[in-house]
Amino acid sequence: MSPTLQESNLMNRCQVCVLFLALMLLPSCMFTNTVIPLDTDVENTDLGSKVGEASNQSVLWLAAWGDGGMQAAAEDGGIKTLMHADRRVLSVLFGLYTRTTTIVYGN
């Protein structure tokens, strides 16, 4: 039994709605690059004169490498006293490739 004209129109509208929702949600899944503060009181934060970064990466959710810790970031920037930290997350294609970077500020 073939669908009636009214049922066919309803199916077409549902397909258009699903396609619209997919197009709205898909860009954030294809590429994301965000920076997140690792401090709760960012209004009165003195960043210091030095910056250090350390990253870890993963591919295909199977292999990961790197030292993205605060100590590695502080050593990278020659920082002895940490004053603030951020985390940058780069994700491509639903996390097929991910790089997480810890950014520390201090003296």
N, C-alpha and C positions, 0 to 999 in steps of 0.2 A: 504494500500500500504506500503510495507516495504522499509526502507531506502536503498539507494544504498551503495556500498562499499565505495565510495568516501565520501558520507555524514556521514557514520558511523565512518570513520577515523577522519573527522573533529570534530564530536561530542566527540570522545575519546580525541582528543587533547585539546578541550575546557575544558573538565572535568579535565584533568591533569593540565592545567594552573590554573583553579580555586582552585584545591587542593593545588598546590604549593603556590599560594598567601595566602590562608588560613593558611597554615603552617608557612609562613613567618611572618604573622601579629599576630597569636594567642599567641605566648609566652609572648608578652608584655601585653596581656589582661589577662593572667592567673595569673601573679605575677609581681608586680612592686614595687620597693623600691628606691625612689629617694630623694636626699637632694637638696633643692633650697635655695640659699642665699637671704635674705631679705634686701639687701644692694646694692646700685648701684656702690659704690666705694670700691671694695674689695681688691685693690692693696695695700692700706696703712692702713689696718684695724688692730688695736691692739685688741686682743680678751679679754684681762684681765685674772685674775687668777681664776675666778669661772665660773661654768657652771650650768645652770638649765634647766629642761625639764618639759613640761606639754603637755598632750595628750587629744584628744577627739576621739571617735570611733563610727562607725555606722555599722549596720548589716542589710542586705536585703533592704537597702534604706528606711527602715521604722522606725528604732529605733536608736537614737544617744544619747551619754552621754559623760560626761567629760568636763573639762575646759582646753582648749588648748591655752589660751591667754598668752600674754607676761607677764602680771602681775603674773599669777599663776606660770609661769616658773621662773620668777625672785625670787619669794618667795621660790620656791623649792631649788634654788641654793644659797639663802641668798644674793642676788645681790641688791645693792642700786643704782648703776650707770650702765645702759645698754650701751654696746659698739658695739655689733653686734648681729644679730639674723639669724637663719636658720630655714627652715621648712622641715621636713622629712615626706614623704607621702608613706604609705604602702597600696597597694591595691591588693586584692586577688579575682580571678574569676569575672572579669568585675565589680569590686566594690561591690560584695556581702558583703565583709568585708573590711572596710577601717579604718586605724588609721592615724591621722594627728598629728604630734608632733612638737611643737614649741621649738626650742633650743635657749637659750639666753646666751650670754657671757658678762662678766663685772667684776666689783669689788664691 
